[in-house]
Amino acid sequence: MISILLNLIDTENLGKNEHLDIIQLDSFEYEKSFQSVSVKGRLKEHLKYWQEIDTNTFVLDIIKNGYSIPFITTPPVMFNENNKSAYNNAEFVSEAITDLLRNNCIVQVKSRPHVVNPLTVSVQSSGKKRLILDLRLVNEHVWKSKIKFEDWRSALQYFDRNNYTFKFDLRSGYHHLDIEQSCHTYLGFSWKQNFYVFTVLPFGLSSSPYIFTKCLRPLVKHWRKCGIRIVLYLDDGWGTNSTFDSCNADSNFVLKSLTEAGFVINTEKSVWKPCQELIWLGIIWNSKTHTIHIPDKRVLDLTLSIDHVVNSLPSISARNLARITGRIVSMSPVLGNVTRLMTRNIYRLIESRVSWDYTFKLSDQDVINELLFWKVHVSKLNVKCLSDYKIPSVVMYSDASSFACGAYSCQLDDKIFHKMWSEDERKRSSTWREMYAIKSCLETFQYQLVGKVVKWFTDCLNCIHIIQTGSSKPDLHQLAMTIFSVCVKNSIYLDIQWIPRDQNVQADSLSRIFDYDDWSVTDEFFHFIDDLFGPHTCDRFADSNNNKIASFNSKFHTQGTSGVDAFAFNWVNDKNNWSVPPINLISRVIKHSVACKARCTLVVPKWISASYWPLLFQRNMLCQPYIADMLEFKDARDIYKHGSNKKSLFGSDRFTGSVLVVRIVP
């Protein structure tokens, strides 16, 4: 993440060839402020516990025998000189190597390793020094595995008003995992005519985040099986519950299980006593006000950086400009898409750099205006209200042709917006006309939309991207900024979505879009469940090829659909809902059903480690109060079936787990 890079690392300390991959710059092996504690081999010493919590054989093998780096090609023999920053901080490097040797994270070897990687030292703005093993050249030969990390977005689905929270941090998290001995030689480095190799999982290895997350999933599964609402982002954990006592019980349970698993806790960065405000992943979580915001120190650091740059105008270095931009974008969880809207011109300038040391003679007023915008507005924008789950209260539709534009909403007493284009406006691009239609309609109805959640449908895909991230074209970017300003001024939450114009446009547009969530259940299975919990009146996630009920919602406009986007509707209006959603929407389905007080039959895989699991079960596998019934089917062969995505797990022989049918009656 560029935010981590630019917030934490003083890039002035790096030489011109030391701009590592982003993930590596925050991937340090040693920090001077750390208390020296050996973590190597601790998981293996606690192997019995991992077996007791039903850890899979893949993870057990890594704990027992070490991680074998998945090379797609064997790295060539390489000897790389250490970077300038290492020699400039020689005393620190020697101290770090001594500590790493003492903790058995590295060993000295007599002969030169197969790959000798360069060392780098980064210095934070606070003055803390970090030793980095630069594995860029080795990483070119490592298999890249895809993984979806849980982060602040996952935490939002658990974070309710007046909840209590706790957090924890693991000390030297990656170093808890050993490296298989045959791979040591690829993780070498040299210092003062001596050679060393890493024997533990280094932070700079590109596959480290993937394998570390995989190895901790059994613990996450164990916690969620016990009904604990918890999120783990690499080695940073966060949990929440509705009362102090229940959260305290969860906190104690997590601490006990981490200790029994062999992990060393970073007590200085952990908060085990439940509270209603804490900082996690650089964000302040306040359940009393039900808000998140950026800590004052980060805001101050940004404004001071902007002051430094503005006072140095017209000269400005690419490095300083990038540092500011990274700090702004890192605040997007709270500030939203404006972090991209109001950095577009800065990014454009950064991309034109000759090198990171290049100094611009700034004359672009748009760039200066963006810098001044953040200096003035960052504090004003620094809060995100997490109001209780809301169903869209207004659904808008807009369109623009070559001679006019219009919009309407059934929720605004059937009011209609209409405007004929002037001669100059007719000559504008179709994207400009669609953007202007949204802007004008929003301005017209802004007072009726104050404080509302607005679902806005447009048939222009470009509009969605521009409204969310801005445009390199000044006229389109200005329209996006006006839309943003109207929404902020009137506390309007705008959720914009694409809908095709007509069947011809749909055929042309959808031919380029592949629906990876196109799978369903068999007709026989539906009828069996319908006899138990039916009759069902609306199929919430379907299309014209797999709908089980005449009334259905679809992802895109399709023949016979009752409406696009199931979450745009109040489900209580349909007496009995049928829901087979994509996996990433299951938590939202549960919350939407409860918010609507709507009856719903939900079909989900029995994945105990999934984030939706604690929304189904409390501690001791007791169902949540809004769940009236639940059935488990251990043989899924006659349940799921493929749609257009023949590679889908669901409907294939690769899916061997159980399926749950959950009856929600709030």
C-alpha positions as CSV (number, residue, x, y, z in Angstrom):
1,M,0.0,0.0,0.0
2,I,1.4,3.4,-1.0
3,S,-0.1,4.9,2.1
4,I,2.1,2.8,4.3
5,L,5.1,3.5,2.2
6,L,4.7,7.3,2.3
7,N,3.5,7.6,5.8
8,L,6.1,5.6,7.6
9,I,9.2,5.7,5.5
10,D,11.6,8.6,5.1
11,T,12.5,8.1,1.5
12,E,15.1,10.8,1.7
13,N,17.3,8.3,3.4
14,L,17.2,5.9,0.4
15,G,19.6,6.1,-2.5
16,K,18.3,6.6,-6.0
17,N,18.3,2.8,-6.7
18,E,16.6,1.9,-3.5
19,H,12.9,2.5,-4.3
20,L,11.6,-0.9,-3.6
21,D,8.3,-2.4,-4.3
22,I,5.6,-0.9,-2.1
23,I,5.0,-4.0,-0.1
24,Q,8.7,-4.4,0.6
25,L,9.3,-0.9,1.9
26,D,7.1,-1.6,4.9
27,S,8.5,-5.2,5.1
28,F,11.3,-4.8,7.6
29,E,13.1,-7.6,9.4
30,Y,14.2,-5.6,12.4
31,E,13.3,-2.4,14.1
32,K,15.5,-0.9,16.8
33,S,12.6,-0.1,19.1
34,F,11.5,-3.7,19.2
35,Q,12.3,-5.6,22.4
36,S,14.5,-8.5,21.4
37,V,12.4,-11.7,21.7
38,S,12.9,-15.0,19.9
39,V,9.8,-16.3,18.1
40,K,11.5,-18.9,15.9
41,G,10.1,-22.4,16.3
42,R,7.4,-21.5,18.8
43,L,4.5,-22.7,16.6
44,K,6.2,-26.1,16.2
45,E,6.6,-26.3,20.0
46,H,2.8,-25.9,20.2
47,L,1.9,-28.2,17.4
48,K,-0.5,-30.2,19.5
49,Y,-2.8,-27.2,19.9
50,W,-2.9,-26.7,16.2
51,Q,-3.9,-30.3,15.7
52,E,-6.6,-29.9,18.4
53,I,-8.3,-27.0,16.5
54,D,-8.5,-29.1,13.3
55,T,-5.8,-27.3,11.4
56,N,-5.5,-28.6,7.8
57,T,-2.5,-30.8,6.7
58,F,-1.1,-28.0,4.5
59,V,-0.6,-25.6,7.4
60,L,0.5,-28.4,9.8
61,D,3.2,-29.4,7.4
62,I,4.5,-25.8,7.2
63,I,4.6,-25.6,11.0
64,K,6.4,-28.9,11.3
65,N,8.8,-28.7,8.4
66,G,9.0,-25.1,7.3
67,Y,7.7,-23.2,4.3
68,S,9.1,-24.3,0.9
69,I,9.2,-21.2,-1.3
70,P,7.1,-21.9,-4.5
71,F,9.7,-21.0,-7.2
72,I,8.4,-21.1,-10.8
73,T,12.0,-20.8,-11.9
74,T,15.2,-21.2,-10.0
75,P,16.9,-17.9,-9.3
76,P,20.3,-17.5,-10.9
77,V,23.4,-17.2,-8.8
78,M,23.5,-13.5,-7.7
79,F,25.7,-11.3,-5.6
80,N,24.2,-7.8,-4.9
81,E,26.0,-5.1,-3.0
82,N,24.2,-3.6,0.0
83,N,22.5,-0.3,-0.6
84,K,23.9,3.0,0.4
85,S,21.6,3.5,3.3
86,A,22.9,0.3,4.9
87,Y,26.5,1.7,5.0
88,N,25.3,5.0,6.2
89,N,23.7,3.3,9.2
90,A,26.4,0.6,9.7
91,E,26.2,0.6,13.5
92,F,22.5,0.0,13.4
93,V,22.9,-2.8,10.8
94,S,25.5,-4.6,12.9
95,E,23.3,-4.3,16.0
96,A,20.3,-5.7,14.0
97,I,22.4,-8.7,12.7
98,T,23.5,-9.5,16.3
99,D,19.9,-9.5,17.5
100,L,18.7,-11.6,14.6
101,L,21.5,-14.1,15.2
102,R,20.7,-14.2,18.9
103,N,17.0,-14.9,18.1
104,N,17.9,-17.6,15.5
105,C,16.2,-15.7,12.7
106,I,19.4,-15.9,10.7
107,V,22.5,-18.0,10.8
108,Q,26.0,-17.3,9.6
109,V,27.2,-19.6,6.8
110,K,30.8,-20.4,5.6
111,S,30.2,-20.3,1.9
112,R,28.5,-17.7,-0.2
113,P,24.7,-18.3,-0.5
114,H,23.1,-19.0,-3.9
115,V,21.6,-15.5,-3.8
116,V,23.2,-12.6,-1.9
117,N,20.5,-10.0,-1.5
118,P,21.1,-6.3,-0.7
119,L,20.3,-4.8,2.7
120,T,18.5,-1.4,3.0
121,V,17.8,0.8,6.0
122,S,14.8,3.0,6.1
123,V,14.3,5.7,8.6
124,Q,10.8,6.8,9.7
125,S,9.9,10.4,10.3
126,S,10.0,9.6,14.0
127,G,13.7,8.6,13.6
128,K,13.1,4.8,14.1
129,K,15.3,2.7,11.8
130,R,14.3,-0.4,10.1
131,L,16.4,-3.1,8.4
132,I,15.0,-4.4,5.1
133,L,16.1,-7.4,3.1
134,D,15.6,-6.4,-0.5
135,L,14.3,-9.6,-2.2
136,R,13.1,-8.0,-5.4
137,L,15.3,-10.1,-7.6
138,V,14.3,-13.3,-5.9
139,N,10.6,-12.4,-6.0
140,E,10.7,-12.4,-9.8
141,H,11.0,-16.2,-9.6
142,V,8.3,-16.8,-7.0
143,W,4.8,-18.0,-7.8
144,K,2.2,-15.3,-7.3
145,S,-0.8,-16.6,-5.4
146,K,-4.0,-14.6,-5.1
147,I,-5.6,-13.9,-1.8
148,K,-8.2,-11.6,-0.5
149,F,-7.2,-9.9,2.8
150,E,-9.8,-8.9,5.3
151,D,-9.4,-5.3,6.5
152,W,-11.4,-2.4,7.8
153,R,-14.2,-3.2,5.3
154,S,-14.7,-6.6,6.9
155,A,-14.7,-4.9,10.4
156,L,-17.5,-2.5,9.3
157,Q,-20.0,-5.4,9.0
158,Y,-19.5,-6.2,12.7
159,F,-19.1,-2.6,14.1
160,D,-22.4,-1.6,15.6
161,R,-23.3,1.4,17.7
162,N,-22.2,1.2,21.4
163,N,-20.2,-2.0,20.8
164,Y,-17.0,-2.7,22.7
165,T,-13.8,-3.6,20.9
166,F,-10.3,-5.0,21.5
167,K,-7.3,-5.4,19.3
168,F,-4.0,-7.2,19.2
169,D,-0.7,-7.2,17.4
170,L,1.8,-10.1,17.0
171,R,5.4,-9.4,17.5
172,S,7.6,-10.2,14.4
173,G,4.6,-12.1,13.0
174,Y,6.2,-13.6,9.9
175,H,9.2,-14.8,11.8
176,H,7.0,-17.3,13.7
177,L,7.2,-19.5,10.5
178,D,10.3,-21.4,9.6
179,I,11.7,-21.6,6.1
180,E,12.4,-25.1,4.7
181,Q,16.2,-25.6,4.9
182,S,16.8,-26.1,1.1
183,C,15.4,-22.5,0.6
184,H,17.7,-20.8,3.0
185,T,20.4,-20.2,0.4
186,Y,18.0,-17.9,-1.7
187,L,17.6,-15.6,1.3
188,G,21.2,-14.7,1.9
189,F,23.0,-11.4,2.5
190,S,26.5,-10.2,3.3
191,W,27.9,-7.9,5.9
192,K,31.5,-7.1,6.7
193,Q,32.9,-10.0,4.7
194,N,30.5,-12.5,6.3
195,F,27.6,-14.3,4.8
196,Y,24.2,-15.0,6.4
197,V,20.9,-16.6,5.5
198,F,17.4,-16.2,6.9
199,T,15.9,-19.3,8.4
200,V,12.5,-17.7,9.1
201,L,9.8,-16.3,6.8
202,P,11.2,-12.9,5.7
203,F,8.9,-9.9,5.4
204,G,10.3,-9.0,2.0
205,L,9.3,-12.2,0.3
206,S,6.4,-11.6,-2.1
207,S,4.6,-14.8,-1.0
208,S,4.9,-14.1,2.7
209,P,1.6,-12.2,3.1
210,Y,-0.2,-15.1,1.4
211,I,1.3,-17.9,3.3
212,F,1.1,-16.1,6.7
213,T,-2.6,-15.4,6.2
214,K,-3.2,-19.0,5.2
215,C,-1.4,-20.3,8.3
216,L,-3.6,-18.1,10.6
217,R,-6.9,-19.0,8.9
218,P,-7.3,-22.1,11.2
219,L,-7.2,-19.7,14.2
220,V,-9.7,-17.4,12.6
221,K,-12.0,-20.3,11.9
222,H,-11.7,-21.5,15.5
223,W,-12.6,-18.0,16.8
224,R,-15.6,-17.6,14.4
225,K,-16.8,-21.1,15.2
226,C,-17.1,-19.8,18.7
227,G,-19.2,-16.9,17.5
228,I,-16.5,-14.3,17.9
229,R,-16.8,-11.3,15.5
230,I,-13.1,-10.9,14.7
231,V,-11.0,-9.6,11.7
232,L,-7.4,-10.4,11.2
233,Y,-5.3,-8.3,8.7
234,L,-1.9,-10.1,8.6
235,D,-0.8,-9.8,12.2
236,D,-3.2,-7.1,13.3
237,G,-6.4,-8.4,14.9
238,W,-9.6,-6.6,15.9
239,G,-12.7,-8.0,17.7
240,T,-16.0,-6.6,18.8
241,N,-19.2,-7.5,20.8
242,S,-22.3,-5.8,22.1
243,T,-21.5,-5.6,25.8
244,F,-18.3,-5.2,27.9
245,D,-18.7,-8.6,29.5
246,S,-19.2,-10.5,26.2
247,C,-16.4,-8.6,24.6
248,N,-14.1,-9.3,27.5
249,A,-14.9,-13.0,27.3
250,D,-14.0,-12.9,23.6
251,S,-10.8,-11.0,24.3
252,N,-9.7,-13.4,27.0
253,F,-10.5,-16.4,24.7
254,V,-8.5,-14.9,21.8
255,L,-5.5,-14.1,24.0
256,K,-5.5,-17.6,25.5
257,S,-5.7,-19.3,22.1
258,L,-2.9,-17.1,20.6
259,T,-0.7,-18.1,23.6
260,E,-1.6,-21.7,23.3
261,A,-0.8,-21.6,19.6
262,G,2.7,-20.3,20.3
263,F,2.5,-16.7,19.2
264,V,4.3,-13.9,21.0
265,I,2.0,-10.9,21.6
266,N,3.2,-7.3,21.1
267,T,1.7,-6.1,24.4
268,E,2.6,-2.4,23.7
269,K,0.3,-2.4,20.6
270,S,-2.5,-4.6,21.9
271,V,-5.6,-3.5,23.8
272,W,-7.2,-6.5,25.5
273,K,-9.5,-4.6,27.9
274,P,-12.7,-3.8,25.9
275,C,-13.3,-0.2,25.1
276,Q,-15.5,1.9,22.9
277,E,-12.7,3.8,21.1
278,L,-9.4,2.6,19.8
279,I,-7.0,2.9,16.8
280,W,-6.8,0.0,14.4
281,L,-5.2,0.0,11.0
282,G,-4.6,3.7,11.3
283,I,-8.2,4.5,12.0
284,I,-10.0,5.6,15.2
285,W,-13.1,3.4,15.8
286,N,-15.6,5.1,18.1
287,S,-18.7,3.1,18.8
288,K,-20.3,5.7,21.0
289,T,-20.6,8.1,18.1
290,H,-20.6,5.2,15.7
291,T,-17.9,6.9,13.6
292,I,-14.5,6.3,12.2
293,H,-11.9,9.0,11.7
294,I,-8.2,9.6,11.1
295,P,-6.0,10.3,14.2
296,D,-5.0,13.9,14.6
297,K,-1.3,13.1,14.3
298,R,-1.8,11.8,10.8
299,V,-3.9,14.8,9.8
300,L,-1.2,17.2,11.3
301,D,1.6,15.3,9.4
302,L,-0.3,15.8,6.2
303,T,-0.9,19.5,6.7
304,L,2.7,20.2,7.7
305,S,3.9,18.3,4.6
306,I,1.6,20.5,2.5
307,D,2.9,23.7,4.2
308,H,6.5,22.6,3.5
309,V,5.7,22.1,-0.2
310,V,3.6,25.2,-0.6
311,N,6.3,27.4,1.1
312,S,8.9,26.0,-1.3
313,L,7.0,26.8,-4.5
314,P,7.5,26.9,-7.3
315,S,10.2,24.2,-6.7
316,I,8.8,20.8,-5.6
317,S,10.3,17.4,-5.7
318,A,8.5,14.3,-7.1
319,R,9.4,12.5,-3.9
320,N,7.7,15.1,-1.6
321,L,4.7,15.3,-3.8
322,A,4.3,11.5,-3.8
323,R,4.6,11.4,0.0
324,I,1.7,13.9,0.3
325,T,-0.4,12.0,-2.2
326,G,0.2,8.7,-0.4
327,R,-0.9,10.2,2.9
328,I,-4.1,11.6,1.3
329,V,-5.0,8.3,-0.3
330,S,-4.3,6.4,2.9
331,M,-7.2,8.3,4.4
332,S,-9.8,7.0,1.9
333,P,-11.5,4.6,4.4
334,V,-12.8,7.8,6.1
335,L,-12.7,10.5,3.5
336,G,-14.0,8.4,0.6
337,N,-13.6,8.9,-3.1
338,V,-12.6,12.5,-2.8
339,T,-9.1,11.3,-2.0
340,R,-8.9,10.3,-5.7
341,L,-11.0,13.1,-7.1
342,M,-8.8,15.7,-5.5
343,T,-5.4,14.2,-6.3
344,R,-5.9,13.5,-10.0
345,N,-3.9,16.5,-11.1
346,I,-1.1,15.8,-8.6
347,Y,-0.9,12.2,-9.8
348,R,-0.7,13.4,-13.4
349,L,2.3,15.6,-12.4
350,I,4.0,12.8,-10.5
351,E,3.7,10.5,-13.5
352,S,5.6,13.0,-15.6
353,R,8.7,12.8,-13.4
354,V,12.1,12.0,-14.8
355,S,13.1,10.4,-11.5
356,W,12.1,10.5,-7.9
357,D,14.8,13.1,-7.3
358,Y,13.4,15.3,-10.1
359,T,12.4,18.8,-9.1
360,F,9.3,20.3,-10.8
361,K,9.0,24.1,-11.4
362,L,5.3,24.1,-10.6
363,S,3.1,26.4,-12.6
364,D,0.0,24.2,-12.9
365,Q,-2.7,26.0,-10.8
366,D,-4.8,22.9,-10.7
367,V,-2.1,21.1,-8.8
368,I,-1.7,24.0,-6.4
369,N,-5.5,24.2,-5.9
370,E,-5.6,20.5,-4.9
371,L,-2.8,20.9,-2.4
372,L,-4.6,24.0,-0.9
373,F,-7.9,22.0,-0.9
374,W,-6.4,19.4,1.4
375,K,-4.8,21.9,3.6
376,V,-8.1,23.6,4.2
377,H,-10.6,20.7,4.1
378,V,-8.9,17.6,5.5
379,S,-9.9,18.3,9.1
380,K,-13.5,19.2,8.0
381,L,-13.9,15.9,6.1
382,N,-12.2,13.8,8.8
383,V,-15.2,11.8,10.1
384,K,-17.3,9.1,8.6
385,C,-20.7,8.5,10.3
386,L,-21.6,4.8,10.3
387,S,-25.3,5.2,10.8
388,D,-27.3,2.1,11.3
389,Y,-27.9,-0.1,8.3
390,K,-30.1,1.8,5.8
391,I,-32.2,0.7,2.9
392,P,-32.0,3.2,0.0
393,S,-34.8,5.7,0.6
394,V,-34.7,7.1,-3.0
395,V,-34.1,5.4,-6.3
396,M,-33.2,7.7,-9.2
397,Y,-33.0,7.0,-12.9
398,S,-31.3,9.5,-15.3
399,D,-30.6,9.5,-19.0
400,A,-29.3,11.8,-21.7
401,S,-29.9,11.9,-25.5
402,S,-28.5,14.1,-28.2
403,F,-31.3,16.7,-27.7
404,A,-32.3,16.5,-24.0
405,C,-31.8,14.9,-20.6
406,G,-34.1,13.7,-17.9
407,A,-34.5,11.9,-14.6
408,Y,-37.2,10.6,-12.3
409,S,-37.9,8.9,-9.0
410,C,-41.0,7.1,-7.8
411,Q,-40.1,8.1,-4.2
412,L,-40.3,11.9,-4.9
413,D,-44.0,12.0,-5.7
414,D,-43.2,11.0,-9.3
415,K,-41.4,14.3,-9.9
416,I,-39.6,14.5,-13.2
417,F,-36.5,16.5,-14.2
418,H,-36.2,17.5,-17.8
419,K,-33.9,19.8,-19.8
420,M,-33.4,20.5,-23.5
421,W,-29.8,20.9,-24.6
422,S,-28.6,24.2,-26.0
423,E,-26.7,24.2,-29.3
424,D,-23.4,24.2,-27.5
425,E,-24.4,21.4,-25.1
426,R,-25.5,19.2,-28.0
427,K,-22.0,19.3,-29.4
428,R,-20.6,18.0,-26.1
429,S,-19.6,14.3,-25.7
430,S,-22.2,11.8,-24.7
431,T,-20.3,11.2,-21.4
432,W,-20.5,15.0,-20.6
433,R,-24.2,15.0,-21.3
434,E,-24.8,12.0,-19.0
435,M,-22.7,13.6,-16.2
436,Y,-24.4,17.0,-16.6
437,A,-27.8,15.2,-16.4
438,I,-26.8,13.7,-13.0
439,K,-25.4,17.0,-11.8
440,S,-28.4,19.1,-12.8
441,C,-31.0,16.6,-11.4
442,L,-29.1,16.3,-8.2
443,E,-29.0,20.1,-7.8
444,T,-32.7,20.3,-8.6
445,F,-33.8,17.7,-6.1
446,Q,-31.1,18.3,-3.5
447,Y,-33.4,19.7,-0.8
448,Q,-35.7,16.7,-1.1
449,L,-32.7,14.4,-0.8
450,V,-31.1,15.8,2.3
451,G,-29.8,13.1,4.6
452,K,-31.0,10.3,2.3
453,V,-29.4,7.2,0.8
454,V,-29.9,7.5,-2.9
455,K,-29.5,4.7,-5.4
456,W,-28.8,6.2,-8.8
457,F,-29.0,4.3,-12.0
458,T,-27.3,5.5,-15.2
459,D,-26.7,3.8,-18.5
460,C,-23.2,5.4,-18.8
461,L,-20.4,3.2,-17.4
462,N,-17.9,6.1,-17.7
463,C,-20.0,8.3,-15.4
464,I,-19.7,5.8,-12.6
465,H,-15.9,5.8,-12.8
466,I,-15.7,9.6,-13.2
467,I,-18.0,10.3,-10.2
468,Q,-15.9,7.9,-8.1
469,T,-12.4,8.9,-9.2
470,G,-12.5,12.0,-11.3
471,S,-11.3,12.5,-14.9
472,S,-8.3,13.7,-16.7
473,K,-10.6,15.9,-18.8
474,P,-11.2,19.2,-16.9
475,D,-14.8,19.7,-17.9
476,L,-15.8,16.1,-16.7
477,H,-13.7,16.5,-13.6
478,Q,-15.4,19.7,-12.7
479,L,-18.8,18.0,-13.0
480,A,-17.7,15.2,-10.7
481,M,-16.5,17.8,-8.1
482,T,-19.9,19.6,-8.3
483,I,-21.7,16.3,-7.7
484,F,-19.4,15.6,-4.7
485,S,-20.0,19.1,-3.3
486,V,-23.8,18.8,-3.5
487,C,-23.7,15.5,-1.7
488,V,-21.4,16.7,1.1
489,K,-23.4,19.9,1.6
490,N,-26.7,18.0,1.9
491,S,-25.4,14.8,3.6
492,I,-26.6,12.7,0.6
493,Y,-25.1,9.2,0.3
494,L,-24.9,8.5,-3.4
495,D,-24.7,4.9,-4.6
496,I,-24.4,5.0,-8.3
497,Q,-24.8,1.9,-10.5
498,W,-24.9,1.1,-14.2
499,I,-28.0,-0.1,-16.0
500,P,-28.1,-0.7,-19.8
501,R,-30.2,1.6,-21.9
502,D,-32.2,-1.1,-23.8
503,Q,-31.9,-4.6,-25.0
504,N,-29.6,-3.7,-28.0
505,V,-27.2,-1.7,-25.7
506,Q,-27.5,-4.5,-23.2
507,A,-26.4,-7.1,-25.7
508,D,-23.5,-5.0,-26.8
509,S,-22.4,-4.1,-23.3
510,L,-23.0,-7.3,-21.5
511,S,-21.0,-9.2,-24.2
512,R,-17.9,-7.6,-22.6
513,I,-18.9,-8.4,-19.0
514,F,-18.5,-11.9,-17.5
515,D,-20.5,-12.7,-14.5
516,Y,-18.3,-14.8,-12.2
517,D,-21.2,-15.2,-9.7
518,D,-23.4,-16.9,-12.3
519,W,-24.3,-20.1,-10.4
520,S,-27.5,-21.3,-8.7
521,V,-29.2,-24.2,-7.1
522,T,-31.1,-27.0,-8.9
523,D,-34.8,-26.7,-9.5
524,E,-35.3,-29.9,-7.5
525,F,-33.5,-28.5,-4.5
526,F,-35.5,-25.3,-4.7
527,H,-38.8,-27.1,-4.8
528,F,-37.8,-29.2,-1.8
529,I,-37.0,-26.2,0.3
530,D,-40.0,-24.3,-1.1
531,D,-42.3,-27.0,0.2
532,L,-40.7,-26.5,3.7
533,F,-40.5,-22.8,4.0
534,G,-42.5,-21.5,1.0
535,P,-44.2,-20.4,-1.0
536,H,-41.4,-17.9,-1.8
537,T,-42.5,-14.7,-3.5
538,C,-39.2,-13.2,-4.8
539,D,-35.8,-14.6,-5.9
540,R,-33.4,-11.9,-4.9
541,F,-30.3,-13.0,-6.8
542,A,-31.1,-14.4,-10.2
543,D,-31.3,-13.7,-13.9
544,S,-33.6,-14.8,-16.7
545,N,-31.8,-18.1,-17.1
546,N,-31.9,-19.3,-13.5
547,N,-34.8,-17.5,-11.6
548,K,-36.8,-19.9,-9.5
549,I,-39.7,-17.4,-9.1
550,A,-41.5,-15.1,-11.6
551,S,-40.6,-12.1,-9.5
552,F,-36.8,-11.7,-9.2
553,N,-34.0,-9.2,-8.9
554,S,-30.9,-9.3,-11.1
555,K,-27.4,-7.9,-11.2
556,F,-27.9,-6.4,-14.6
557,H,-31.0,-5.5,-16.5
558,T,-32.4,-8.7,-18.0
559,Q,-35.7,-9.8,-19.5
560,G,-38.4,-10.3,-16.9
561,T,-36.5,-8.7,-14.0
562,S,-38.5,-7.0,-11.3
563,G,-35.6,-4.7,-10.5
564,V,-31.8,-4.3,-10.7
565,D,-29.9,-4.7,-7.4
566,A,-31.7,-6.5,-4.7
567,F,-30.4,-4.1,-2.0
568,A,-32.2,-1.2,-3.6
569,F,-35.6,-2.6,-2.4
570,N,-37.3,-3.1,0.9
571,W,-37.7,-6.9,1.1
572,V,-40.6,-6.7,3.6
573,N,-42.8,-5.8,0.7
574,D,-42.4,-9.3,-0.6
575,K,-43.7,-11.7,2.0
576,N,-41.1,-14.4,1.6
577,N,-37.7,-14.0,0.0
578,W,-35.4,-16.6,-1.6
579,S,-31.7,-15.7,-1.5
580,V,-28.7,-17.6,-3.1
581,P,-26.2,-14.7,-3.1
582,P,-22.6,-14.4,-4.1
583,I,-20.3,-15.2,-1.2
584,N,-19.1,-11.7,-0.7
585,L,-22.7,-10.5,-0.2
586,I,-23.9,-13.0,2.4
587,S,-23.2,-10.7,5.4
588,R,-25.0,-7.9,3.6
589,V,-28.0,-10.2,2.9
590,I,-28.3,-11.0,6.6
591,K,-28.1,-7.4,7.6
592,H,-30.5,-6.3,4.9
593,S,-33.1,-8.9,5.9
594,V,-32.9,-7.9,9.5
595,A,-33.1,-4.2,8.7
596,C,-36.2,-4.8,6.5
597,K,-37.7,-7.2,9.1
598,A,-38.2,-9.5,6.1
599,R,-38.5,-13.2,6.1
600,C,-35.8,-14.8,4.0
601,T,-34.5,-18.3,3.1
602,L,-30.7,-18.0,2.7
603,V,-28.6,-20.7,1.0
604,V,-24.9,-20.6,2.0
605,P,-21.9,-23.0,2.1
606,K,-20.9,-24.1,5.5
607,W,-17.6,-22.1,5.8
608,I,-16.9,-21.6,9.4
609,S,-13.9,-19.3,8.8
610,A,-16.0,-16.9,6.6
611,S,-16.7,-13.5,7.9
612,Y,-20.5,-14.1,7.8
613,W,-20.3,-17.1,10.2
614,P,-20.6,-15.0,13.5
615,L,-23.7,-13.4,12.0
616,L,-25.3,-16.8,11.9
617,F,-24.0,-18.2,15.2
618,Q,-23.3,-17.0,18.7
619,R,-20.9,-18.7,21.1
620,N,-21.5,-22.4,21.6
621,M,-23.0,-22.7,18.1
622,L,-26.3,-21.1,19.2
623,C,-28.1,-19.5,16.3
624,Q,-28.6,-15.7,16.3
625,P,-32.0,-14.6,17.6
626,Y,-33.3,-13.7,14.1
627,I,-32.6,-17.2,12.8
628,A,-35.8,-19.4,13.1
629,D,-34.5,-22.6,11.6
630,M,-31.5,-24.1,9.9
631,L,-30.9,-27.2,7.8
632,E,-27.5,-28.8,6.9
633,F,-27.0,-30.8,3.7
634,K,-23.8,-32.7,3.8
635,D,-24.0,-33.9,0.2
636,A,-24.0,-30.9,-2.2
637,R,-23.8,-32.8,-5.5
638,D,-27.5,-32.2,-6.2
639,I,-27.7,-28.7,-4.8
640,Y,-25.5,-26.3,-6.8
641,K,-25.3,-26.1,-10.6
642,H,-23.1,-24.1,-13.0
643,G,-24.3,-21.0,-14.9
644,S,-22.2,-19.4,-17.5
645,N,-19.1,-19.6,-15.3
646,K,-18.1,-23.3,-15.8
647,K,-15.0,-22.8,-13.7
648,S,-17.1,-21.9,-10.6
649,L,-16.4,-23.9,-7.5
650,F,-20.2,-24.2,-7.0
651,G,-21.6,-27.0,-9.1
652,S,-18.3,-28.7,-9.6
653,D,-16.8,-31.8,-8.0
654,R,-14.3,-29.6,-6.2
655,F,-17.0,-28.4,-3.8
656,T,-17.1,-31.1,-1.2
657,G,-18.4,-29.2,1.8
658,S,-21.8,-28.9,3.4
659,V,-24.6,-26.5,2.5
660,L,-26.8,-24.6,5.0
661,V,-30.3,-23.4,4.4
662,V,-30.9,-20.6,6.9
663,R,-34.4,-19.4,7.7
664,I,-34.3,-15.7,8.8
665,V,-37.4,-14.4,10.6
666,P,-36.5,-11.1,12.4
